[in-house]
Amino acid sequence: MATPLLSTSLQQLLTTWLVVDIKEVNLTGINLDSRQIVEGDLFVALQGALLDGRIFIDKAISQGAVAVLSETTIESQHGAITYKGNVPIIEFYQLSTILSALAYAFYFPHHDLHKVIAVTGTNGKTTIATLLANCFTLLGKRCAQMGTIGNGVFGQLKSSLNTTLDGISVFSELFDYQIQHQVDYTVMEVSSHGLSQGRVKALPFHSAIFTNLSRDHLDYHGTMACYADAKKRLFKEFPLNHRIINGDDETGIDWIKEFPDAVVYGQNAQQQASTFLQINHIAYQAKGILFSFDSSWGAGDISAPFYGDFNVYNLAAVATQLLLEGISTQQLTDIFPQLTCVPGRMEQYHFDDADITFVVDYAHTPDALEKALSALQKHKDKGRVICAFGCGGDRDKGKRPEMAIIAELFAEMVVLVDDNPRTESAEAIMQDILVGFKRPDAVVKINDRKEAVMHLLATCQPGDIILLAGKGHEDYQIIGETRIHYSDRELLTTLQAQYNKKDKEACL
């Protein structure tokens, strides 16, 4: 993203890594995407796993790039310079490894970055990041967030394809938040992919929160040990002021032993660390949850309009970070009831006339599905908990029967639907899931999600709660290689409006 507020010389930018003997080149932007290049930009051409950015060098120059860094895998070529017209093309050995540091040097040459808080773990990242941004806003602080549901100032998010952006876009966004919006904080979801690929390698995080670790992304990491190590890099390799760790998670317990300065939250936190927030006395109410806590900053009570034990932990993580920032326990008590629902995270849609409730949640791992269904079992007053879910194609196949086991164990009825089949056969995915059921004959199969919702709306009993899992905030499905528009949230909002209109007309 180019911006007229930035200007630096190419020679000055590269001075840490390479001395270039060329006439002075002034840069006003830096970009990986040739389609976004504007006059004055530096084009960074990486040799990606799927696409070689060097094939777009000519296009970038035609759009105004004034210099090019071209990644080479041959060490002896490092620093070699050729020209396209007047534009220098500089060969850079293993360029991707310093991309984050290069972007940091360009966007924050004086290292005057605002406080950036990282959130990592298998489940809970989006909820914690959103609730923390929500809290800071309620407390009069300006806060941005970056992650799964989008990037931007709280309440003004722009959608994103990746949880963690590429190394240049991360700092470009942070610069925009700081200069254009004068934020005090950014809360960033940091994925295992982002850590493994060095997308935030140079980012000086203020603090980091670890939520939990359960099976996910084994198609990428291979083993749970490698997956855990990728997450731990955030706590081991970055100069954090605070390491906030869930003391009730098995992986978290191991990490607490390794990091003696850890700040711990959980139901056994007081026994694990000198700085802690201990969760006590959880109550499950019709409209939310209530729990008390003891902490290094004093005792208090927290209530919020959310469901489930996992949201107790999400709120406890948020509270711990706020207390470390000097927020009082009384302020926590005051602002937590004002928090709004995170899009696609246990989001409730009530159909009052039928007395049924749909709950949209992003749960797409065995652990997340179990937590969502367990939560609904605790909050239900009557009727059944029904689970509608599927599994994505071209992803970890091992979790498919595991999710079936969870659904059958924690729901009274299961409906299989499509998630993102991608290039796999939707029917083949369903067959993989069905292997995990003890009673596959009792499972209803309806591929089309809208058709499944309409079927459930017509056949459910009063008091039923239907978990519509897997898509959450997403507004698309990927079928084959085509991305089509679809949103569980939009569908249910439309159906609610239609049913409410019918109810009103019936009363006239």
SESEKOL-485835 format. One line per 8 residues: number of its first residue (from 1); their letters; for each residue x, y, z of C-alpha. Coordinates in pm, 1 decimal. Each point is the difference from the previous one (the first is absolute). Layout:
N
NUM> A> X Y Z  ...
***
This chain:
508
1> MATPLLST> 0.0 0.0 0.0  166.0 320.7 -111.4  -52.1 316.2 199.3  121.9 356.1 -50.6  82.7 18.2 370.3  298.9 -230.5 -54.3  326.9 69.9 -174.6  339.4 -162.7 34.6
9> SLQQLLTT> 292.3 -84.7 -222.0  53.8 -353.6 -123.7  361.4 17.5 115.2  -103.2 98.2 353.4  -264.7 -272.2 14.6  243.9 -273.5 -101.0  296.9 119.2 205.9  -40.2 -271.9 267.0
17> WLVVDIKE> 25.4 -280.2 -256.2  159.7 128.6 -317.9  200.8 296.2 -133.3  -109.4 83.0 -354.1  208.2 209.0 -236.6  -271.7 177.8 -197.0  -123.0 354.7 -32.1  -241.4 102.5 272.9
25> VNLTGINL> -349.5 -145.0 -30.4  -278.6 149.2 210.0  -278.7 -233.7 114.1  -352.2 95.5 103.9  -140.1 -353.0 29.2  84.2 -368.0 10.4  -211.4 -285.1 -135.3  -3.5 -372.5 -78.1
33> DSRQIVEG> -296.3 19.9 -236.5  76.8 137.9 -345.8  -369.4 83.1 -46.0  18.1 251.6 284.2  322.1 170.8 -105.4  -18.4 377.8 -44.3  256.8 261.1 -95.9  289.0 8.0 249.1
41> DLFVALQG> -38.2 -355.8 133.1  262.0 -263.7 64.8  -116.7 -333.1 -144.2  102.7 -305.5 199.1  4.5 -309.1 -224.5  0.4 -319.2 206.9  32.7 -357.2 -122.9  -314.9 -133.7 166.7
49> ALLDGRIF> -102.9 -363.8 34.6  -283.5 44.8 -250.2  104.6 304.7 -201.2  330.2 161.2 -97.5  -34.2 374.5 51.5  288.4 67.5 -239.0  -225.1 -61.6 -299.2  -186.2 320.3 93.6
57> IDKAISQG> 305.4 227.8 6.6  -75.3 154.7 -339.4  -359.9 68.2 98.4  107.5 161.0 328.6  244.0 227.5 -182.1  -263.9 96.9 -255.1  -225.9 106.3 288.5  261.6 223.4 158.6
65> AVAVLSET> 238.2 -210.9 208.0  327.8 193.1 37.6  201.9 -298.4 126.0  -33.0 -377.0 31.6  132.7 -247.1 253.7  6.4 -340.2 -167.4  39.7 -309.2 216.1  275.1 -242.7 -100.4
73> TIESQHGA> 79.6 -343.7 136.8  361.2 25.5 -115.6  215.9 163.7 266.1  268.7 114.5 -244.8  -259.5 216.4 -180.8  -76.6 202.4 313.0  35.8 370.6 -73.6  22.1 -33.2 -378.8
81> ITYKGNVP> -168.7 289.8 -181.1  -157.3 17.4 -343.5  -216.5 272.4 -150.7  -332.3 15.5 -178.3  15.3 346.0 -148.6  102.1 215.8 295.9  -143.4 -239.6 260.1  256.2 -201.9 199.8
89> IIEFYQLS> -80.4 -368.4 57.1  200.0 -120.5 300.1  50.0 -372.1 66.4  -51.5 -84.3 366.7  88.1 -338.9 147.7  -276.5 -147.4 219.9  -196.9 324.2 -16.3  -308.3 -153.1 164.2
97> TILSALAY> 190.4 -49.9 326.6  53.1 374.1 53.0  -330.5 120.2 -144.5  -154.1 78.7 338.5  308.2 194.2 114.0  13.1 184.1 -333.2  -363.3 108.3 38.7  55.9 104.1 362.6
105> AFYFPHHD> 298.3 213.2 -104.9  -202.4 163.8 -277.6  -320.9 76.5 190.0  150.1 65.8 345.2  356.3 121.1 -56.0  11.3 150.7 350.8  -166.5 -307.9 158.5  -278.0 212.1 151.9
113> LHKVIAVT> -268.4 -268.0 -37.6  -308.5 5.2 224.3  -78.1 -299.0 226.2  -80.7 -317.1 -195.3  -151.3 -294.7 188.4  26.4 -349.0 -152.3  -254.8 -276.1 53.3  83.5 -356.6 -99.3
121> GTNGKTTI> -137.6 -350.7 58.5  -230.9 -241.1 -178.0  -332.5 140.5 118.9  -109.9 333.9 142.8  235.6 233.4 -188.5  -271.0 192.9 -181.6  -225.7 29.1 303.6  279.0 120.8 228.3
129> ATLLANCF> 132.0 247.3 -257.5  -347.2 141.1 -67.1  -103.7 20.8 365.9  328.7 161.9 95.4  -41.1 260.0 -275.4  -360.2 49.0 114.4  116.0 54.3 360.1  270.7 249.7 -92.2
137> TLLGKRCA> -256.7 194.4 -203.3  -245.3 5.0 290.8  283.7 125.6 220.4  61.4 296.2 -232.3  306.6 -142.9 -175.2  32.3 -20.5 -376.8  57.6 -357.8 -105.0  43.2 -191.4 -324.9
145> QMGTIGNG> -7.8 -374.7 -55.9  142.2 -236.3 -257.4  -111.3 -356.2 -60.3  -248.7 -250.2 -132.7  -305.3 224.3 -20.2  190.0 294.2 -147.5  240.0 285.1 62.2  -55.8 358.6 106.3
153> VFGQLKSS> -110.8 226.1 279.8  -248.0 -176.5 228.4  -343.9 -0.5 -159.0  136.2 92.1 -346.2  167.1 -322.1 -114.5  94.1 -85.8 -357.5  -9.2 -368.0 -92.0  323.0 -197.2 -37.9
161> LNTTLDGI> 84.2 -335.1 -159.3  259.8 -91.4 263.9  -1.8 12.0 380.0  350.3 151.0 -6.1  90.1 227.5 -292.7  326.1 -15.2 -196.9  307.0 164.6 148.8  -39.4 328.6 -187.1
169> SVFSELFD> -376.8 35.4 40.6  27.0 -50.8 377.5  211.7 313.4 39.7  -188.7 191.2 -267.8  -322.4 -54.1 195.7  162.4 90.6 332.5  138.8 319.6 -153.7  -344.6 94.2 -127.9
177> YQIQHQVD> -158.7 -61.6 341.4  263.6 211.6 170.6  16.6 292.9 -242.7  -356.4 16.3 -130.3  -189.4 -113.2 311.4  238.0 75.7 288.6  -64.1 -335.5 166.5  134.4 -83.4 343.2
185> YTVMEVSS> -8.1 -376.1 -56.7  -29.1 -261.4 -272.5  -110.5 -350.8 96.4  125.4 -254.2 -253.1  -86.5 -365.3 -48.1  326.1 -180.1 -75.7  -34.0 -336.7 -173.4  243.4 -289.4 5.4
193> HGLSQGRV> 41.0 46.1 -376.3  86.0 366.7 51.1  262.5 -86.5 261.4  151.5 -285.2 -201.8  21.8 213.4 -312.8  152.1 299.5 180.6  -282.0 242.0 -84.0  34.5 178.9 336.3
201> KALPFHSA> 364.8 -85.9 63.5  113.2 359.6 66.1  -312.6 123.2 178.9  79.5 112.3 358.3  -316.4 -123.2 169.0  -97.0 165.1 326.2  -152.9 -320.2 137.9  -126.0 -339.9 -113.3
209> IFTNLSRD> -296.9 -212.7 109.3  -9.5 -379.6 -36.9  -349.4 -151.8 -3.2  30.0 -378.3 -45.6  130.7 -266.2 -234.7  -196.8 -279.5 -164.5  9.8 -180.9 -331.6  4.4 226.3 -303.9
217> HLDYHGTM> 218.0 74.8 -303.6  177.6 -336.7 8.3  -14.1 1.2 -379.2  255.3 283.8 28.0  195.7 -73.7 319.0  -7.7 -380.0 -15.4  -1.7 -68.2 374.9  -148.1 157.9 311.9
225> ACYADAKK> 353.6 54.0 132.1  92.7 206.7 -307.2  -328.7 189.0 24.9  68.2 83.5 366.4  357.6 105.7 -76.6  -127.2 241.0 -265.5  -227.9 165.4 255.3  269.9 6.9 267.8
233> RLFKEFPL> 226.8 207.2 -223.1  -215.8 300.3 88.2  90.5 -38.9 368.9  359.0 -112.8 -49.3  137.8 217.9 -279.7  -172.3 337.0 52.3  94.0 269.3 258.6  -335.3 0.6 181.0
241> NHRIINGD> -88.7 212.1 300.6  -267.9 -251.7 103.7  -49.5 -370.1 -71.0  -362.5 -84.9 82.7  -70.7 -374.8 5.6  -305.6 -219.0 61.9  100.5 -204.6 304.1  -274.8 -259.6 -50.7
249> DETGIDWI> 118.8 -106.4 -345.6  241.5 -292.1 -16.2  240.6 180.8 -231.0  -33.8 317.7 203.6  96.9 -187.1 317.0  324.0 -113.5 -166.2  77.5 350.1 -124.2  -52.1 156.0 343.7
257> KEFPDAVV> 287.1 -214.4 129.0  218.3 126.3 -283.2  -88.9 368.7 40.9  31.2 99.1 368.1  -127.2 352.6 -72.9  -330.0 -132.1 -140.7  -324.7 164.8 107.8  -251.7 -282.6 43.6
265> YGQNAQQQ> -379.6 -11.5 -24.1  -222.0 -296.7 77.8  -164.6 -193.9 281.1  335.0 -101.7 151.7  193.6 314.7 -82.9  85.1 104.3 355.0  200.6 -318.1 54.7  193.1 39.7 -325.9
273> ASTFLQIN> 134.8 355.2 -5.7  66.8 304.0 212.7  -198.6 219.4 -240.3  -339.3 -152.9 -71.8  -375.1 20.3 -53.3  -186.0 -292.7 152.8  -350.0 -87.1 -121.0  -254.8 -90.0 270.2
281> HIAYQAKG> -370.5 -92.0 26.1  -131.2 -12.5 -357.3  -377.2 37.2 -49.7  -180.0 -76.9 -328.9  -294.4 230.8 -52.9  -267.7 24.4 -267.3  156.7 312.7 -146.9  365.3 -62.4 70.9
289> ILFSFDSS> 265.6 -89.7 253.6  111.7 128.2 337.4  318.5 -77.8 190.6  208.7 143.1 280.1  377.2 24.0 8.9  296.1 55.0 228.2  311.3 158.8 -144.0  327.0 175.7 67.7
297> WGAGDISA> -198.5 323.3 -38.7  -290.4 -91.2 229.3  -330.4 -186.6 -20.9  -303.5 68.0 -215.6  -301.1 -129.2 -190.8  -49.7 -23.2 -374.7  -325.1 -48.5 -188.7  -41.4 4.0 -376.9
305> PFYGDFNV> -269.9 -95.2 -254.8  180.6 -308.6 -134.8  -26.9 -378.4 26.1  243.6 -265.2 118.2  305.4 -82.7 207.4  228.0 98.1 -287.4  -138.2 353.7 15.3  77.7 7.0 371.0
313> YNLAAVAT> 362.1 -63.7 -99.9  -16.6 252.3 -283.1  -130.6 265.3 238.7  261.5 -94.6 260.7  276.9 46.9 -257.0  -140.1 339.2 -94.5  -30.1 99.6 365.8  360.4 -103.1 68.8
321> QLLLEGIS> 133.1 215.5 -282.6  -210.2 297.3 113.8  116.1 -31.6 359.5  360.4 -2.0 -121.0  -78.9 327.6 -179.6  -112.5 160.9 325.7  -376.4 -42.8 -36.6  -169.0 -51.2 339.0
329> TQQLTDIF> -210.5 -299.3 103.1  -299.5 233.0 39.4  39.4 121.2 -357.4  -6.5 -362.2 -116.2  -324.1 -57.3 186.9  -147.7 310.4 -162.6  97.1 -57.2 -364.6  -28.1 -378.8 -52.0
337> PQLTCVPG> -384.2 -5.7 -4.6  16.3 258.2 -281.5  201.6 -224.7 -235.8  -158.4 -91.1 -331.8  -13.5 -339.6 -167.6  294.9 -94.2 -219.2  -124.3 -65.3 -357.2  -37.0 -372.1 -61.7
345> RMEQYHFD> 114.0 -99.9 348.2  -289.6 -163.4 191.0  -227.4 257.9 -162.1  -366.0 -55.7 87.9  -302.3 19.5 -232.1  -330.5 -48.5 182.4  -322.6 -99.7 -175.4  -241.9 83.3 279.2
353> DADITFVV> -318.5 -132.4 -155.2  154.4 -342.8 -62.9  197.0 23.0 328.4  322.0 -114.8 -160.4  345.3 157.9 -11.1  272.8 -25.2 -260.8  356.3 64.9 115.8  259.2 81.2 -266.3
361> DYAHTPDA> 356.5 -85.1 95.1  332.0 -34.6 -180.4  75.8 -333.1 173.7  185.6 -209.1 -257.6  226.5 -211.9 221.1  -94.1 -290.0 232.2  91.1 203.6 307.4  -195.6 307.7 -108.5
369> LEKALSAL> -304.6 -211.2 -89.5  5.7 -174.7 337.1  25.2 329.7 185.2  -285.2 155.7 -197.3  -233.4 -297.1 47.4  87.8 -37.4 369.8  -78.1 367.5 50.8  -342.2 -32.3 -160.0
377> QKHKDKGR> -80.6 -305.1 212.0  69.1 205.5 313.4  -209.6 295.3 -113.2  -299.6 -184.6 -147.3  -321.9 0.5 200.3  -193.5 -263.9 -194.5  2.7 -170.7 -338.2  302.6 -138.1 -181.7
385> VICAFGCG> 341.8 119.8 -106.6  33.8 -64.8 -373.8  332.7 20.0 -180.8  28.3 89.6 -369.6  357.4 -14.1 -124.1  234.0 -108.4 -278.5  373.8 -4.5 -70.9  204.7 194.0 -250.8
393> GDRDKGKR> 150.7 -167.0 -303.7  374.5 -12.5 -73.3  70.1 24.8 372.4  85.0 -230.8 291.8  -204.5 -315.1 -64.8  86.8 -153.0 336.6  -229.5 233.1 191.3  -311.9 -98.3 -196.2
401> PEMAIIAE> -91.5 -317.4 196.1  112.2 172.8 321.5  -256.9 273.9 -54.0  -265.3 -266.6 -62.0  79.7 -160.2 336.1  -34.1 337.4 172.7  -326.8 88.9 -176.0  -161.2 -335.4 82.6
409> LFAEMVVL> 111.8 20.2 361.9  -111.0 356.9 75.2  -307.7 48.0 -222.7  -334.2 -179.0 -9.2  -19.3 32.8 -378.3  261.7 52.2 -273.5  -38.3 144.2 -349.4  295.7 -16.9 -240.0
417> VDDNPRTE> 35.5 294.7 -236.5  269.1 125.9 -235.9  267.3 234.2 130.0  254.7 96.5 -267.0  32.8 -315.7 -213.7  261.1 169.2 -219.4  132.5 -250.6 -254.9  -112.3 -308.2 194.2
425> SAEAIMQD> -329.9 -178.9 -55.2  -254.7 121.9 254.4  -138.3 -352.9 22.6  345.7 -145.4 65.8  50.2 248.3 284.0  -331.6 -104.6 155.1  99.7 -367.0 -25.9  325.5 78.4 184.7
433> ILVGFKRP> -202.5 166.5 276.5  -255.4 -283.0 20.0  276.5 -248.5 88.9  13.7 158.5 346.1  -367.2 -55.9 88.6  -119.4 -301.9 196.3  -346.1 50.5 -152.1  54.9 149.5 -346.5
441> DAVVKIND> -355.9 -93.3 -96.9  -128.9 261.5 246.5  195.2 280.2 -166.6  -187.3 230.1 -239.2  196.4 97.3 -312.3  -92.3 325.3 -178.3  287.0 143.5 -203.8  -145.0 345.1 -62.4
449> RKEAVMHL> 25.5 210.7 315.8  -302.8 215.8 -82.3  -210.9 -309.3 -67.2  117.8 -146.3 332.9  -97.2 316.0 188.2  -344.2 5.3 -162.4  -48.2 -369.2 87.0  94.5 59.6 363.5
457> LATCQPGD> -217.5 309.6 25.0  -298.1 -203.2 -121.7  58.0 -313.8 208.6  161.7 103.2 329.6  -186.7 -20.8 329.7  -62.5 282.1 248.9  306.5 59.1 214.8  247.5 -141.9 -250.8
465> IILLAGKG> 336.4 170.4 -43.4  172.7 -55.9 -334.2  374.0 53.2 -29.2  83.8 93.9 -359.0  374.8 -55.2 9.1  299.8 56.4 -222.9  -64.1 321.4 -193.8  -46.7 257.0 276.3
473> HEDYQIIG> 73.4 348.3 -135.7  90.2 -123.9 -350.2  -216.0 123.8 -287.4  109.3 -249.9 -262.8  31.9 -366.7 -91.7  274.5 -148.5 -214.3  -130.6 -267.6 -234.4  259.4 -134.9 -238.4
481> ETRIHYSD> 217.2 303.6 -60.7  -297.5 238.9 -1.4  -73.0 232.3 290.7  -375.8 65.0 25.1  -182.8 237.1 230.9  -168.5 -169.1 294.3  -42.3 100.4 364.8  -172.3 -190.4 282.1
489> RELLTTLQ> -39.8 333.1 178.1  -161.9 176.1 -295.8  -234.4 -293.5 -61.1  -120.6 -11.9 360.1  -35.7 379.2 19.9  -221.3 -9.2 -311.4  -206.2 -292.3 133.0  -44.0 174.1 334.8
497> AQYNKKDK> -135.7 308.5 -174.6  -238.9 -210.4 -209.4  -129.3 -191.7 302.0  -38.2 315.6 206.4  -200.7 155.7 -284.4  -226.5 -306.7 -12.0  -49.5 21.5 377.4  -99.1 365.9 -23.2
505> EACL> -242.0 -64.5 -287.8  -155.3 -287.6 191.1  -75.8 234.7 289.4  -177.0 258.1 -219.3
***
